[in-house]
Each structure stands twice: as structure tokens, then as C-alpha cells.
């Protein structure tokens, strides 16, 4: 195999450093958001549309993280 083909398959620099840093910060934030003490703050008897608050919290954080990571990855093309 030639070097150009290997560089095509395994690029050395996939993203800029600042985008990688944003994804690392997002990962650390998600680790904190999904930690047990923070999640238990939303463990109450209240319900939204018949679902417990803790489930609404977990899925909302999950959805927001998907949107944020999509925006970060989409902009790496700069």
C-alpha cells in the first residue's frame, strides 16, 4: 500500500484541536450530568406527561448532548 492510501484511511489530524477540546469538555460535562448525585436531584414524585422527572431529565440531557456534538462535528470541516 502506498502512503497516500494509508493517509486516506487513517488521517493523522481528523479534527482541529479546538474541536477535540470541545468534545472532551462535553464528555466531562456529561459525566457530571449523568452522575448519581446530580441525577437523584430530579428523582421526585412529579411527573411530566406521565413520565417521572428523572427520565425526562436523563433523556433531555442525552438529546441536548447529541445536538451539541452534532454541531461540533459538523463544523470540523472549516
C-alpha positions in Angstrom: 0.0 0.0 0.0 1.2 3.5 -0.7 1.3 6.3 1.8 -1.5 8.3 0.2 -3.9 5.5 0.6 -2.9 4.9 4.3 -3.3 8.6 5.0 -6.7 8.5 3.3 -7.9 5.6 5.6 -6.2 6.9 8.8 -5.9 10.6 8.7 -3.4 12.0 11.2 -5.4 15.0 12.0 -9.1 14.3 11.9 -10.3 17.5 13.6 -8.8 20.7 14.7 -7.5 20.8 18.3 -10.2 23.2 19.5 -13.0 20.9 18.3 -11.4 18.0 20.1 -11.2 20.1 23.2 -14.9 21.0 22.9 -15.8 17.3 22.7 -13.7 16.5 25.7 -15.4 19.3 27.7 -18.8 17.9 26.5 -17.8 14.4 27.7 -16.7 15.7 31.1 -19.9 17.7 31.4 -21.9 14.6 30.5 -20.1 12.5 33.1 -21.1 15.1 35.7 -24.6 15.4 34.4 -25.2 11.7 34.5 -23.6 11.1 37.8 -25.8 9.6 40.5 -25.9 12.7 42.9 -27.0 15.0 40.1 -29.5 12.6 38.6 -31.0 12.0 42.0 -31.8 15.7 42.3 -34.5 15.0 39.7 -35.9 11.9 41.4 -39.2 13.2 42.7 -42.9 12.2 42.6 -43.6 14.9 40.0 -44.5 13.6 36.5 -44.5 15.2 33.1 -46.9 13.6 30.7 -47.0 10.5 32.9 -43.2 10.1 33.0 -41.0 10.5 36.1 -38.9 13.6 36.2 -35.7 11.6 36.4 -36.4 10.1 33.0 -37.3 13.4 31.5 -34.0 14.8 32.8 -31.9 11.9 31.5 -33.4 11.9 28.0 -33.3 15.7 27.8 -29.6 15.8 28.7 -29.0 13.0 26.3 -30.8 14.8 23.4 -29.0 18.1 24.1 -25.7 16.3 24.1 -26.4 14.7 20.7 -27.3 18.1 19.2 -24.2 19.8 20.7 -21.9 17.1 19.5 -23.5 17.2 16.0 -22.9 20.9 15.8 -19.3 20.5 16.9 -18.6 17.6 14.5 -20.4 19.3 11.6 -18.2 22.4 11.9 -14.8 20.5 11.8 -14.8 20.9 8.1 -13.8 24.5 8.3 
